[in-house]
């Protein structure tokens, strides 16, 4: 199983980033996907999740209204669109398959002026 995140980097407060997670070596279409993050000196926080058919997205209260999760089953890819970024969003963001406990290597997002 491979989950490869990309799209992280440095953003200014109020800015936007789009994270991508390319999945391979399992039947992507059959599984819900999620994003979690771990900020500096913080524990792991569940950020967002989406069922295999793209329905019923979940968002943590801290990101609701600012982040949008989506997936393209034809490309085996899940996305996290992050808008109105805040310094508190600074973290390593991990793509995961919750029911299989598969995790990517993470991508760093830093929000700073």
URQUI-V70086 format. One record per backbone hydrogen bond with DSSP energy under -0.5 kcal/mol. CO is the residue of the C=O (numbers start at 1). NH is the residue of the N-H. Records with the same first field share a line. If there is no record, write none. Layout:
# URQUI-V70086
CO->NH ; NH
This chain:
# URQUI-V70086
2->24
3->5 ; 105
4->22
6->20
9->110
11->112
12->15
14->84
15->85
17->82
19->80
20->6
21->23 ; 78
22->4
24->2
26->28
27->30
28->31
33->50
34->96
35->47 ; 48
36->94
37->45
38->92
39->42
43->39
45->37
47->60
48->35
49->58
50->33
51->54
55->51
58->49
60->63 ; 64
63->66 ; 67
66->83
68->81
70->79
71->73
72->75 ; 76 ; 77
76->23
77->72
78->21
79->70
80->19 ; 82
81->68 ; 83
82->17
85->14
86->89
87->90
91->93 ; 109
92->38
93->107
94->36
95->104
96->34 ; 98
97->100 ; 101 ; 102
102->97
107->93
108->9
109->91
110->11 ; 112
